[in-house]
Amino acid sequence: MDRPSRALRAQGSAVGPGELAVTESSRRAAVVASLASTLSRAVALGDEVAARVVHEAIGRLLGLPVVPEG
């Protein structure tokens, strides 16, 4: 089994159904994780338009150069 990266690790805390608690070392990673959750929800609800929009947003964020935080 692969180990999670330091940037994104699941935490064993109390979260609601379909949620994943994460420890982020990057603000962008936090946004992408949130969008991934939104994408999953849009797909589950059958909202193809919303899923496409969120998918495009994730792609744009992942295509941007990494910006140092601080």
Stockholm file with secondary structure:
# STOCKHOLM 1.0

chainA/1-70         MDRPSRALRAQGSAVGPGELAVTESSRRAAVVASLASTLSRAVALGDEVAARVVHEAIGRLLGLPVVPEG
#=GR chainA/1-70 SS CCCCCTTEEECCSCCCTTCCCEEESCHHHHHHHHHHHHHHHHHHHTCHHHHHHHHHHHHHHHHSCCCCCC
#=GC SS_cons        CCCCCTTEEECCSCCCTTCCCEEESCHHHHHHHHHHHHHHHHHHHTCHHHHHHHHHHHHHHHHSCCCCCC
//
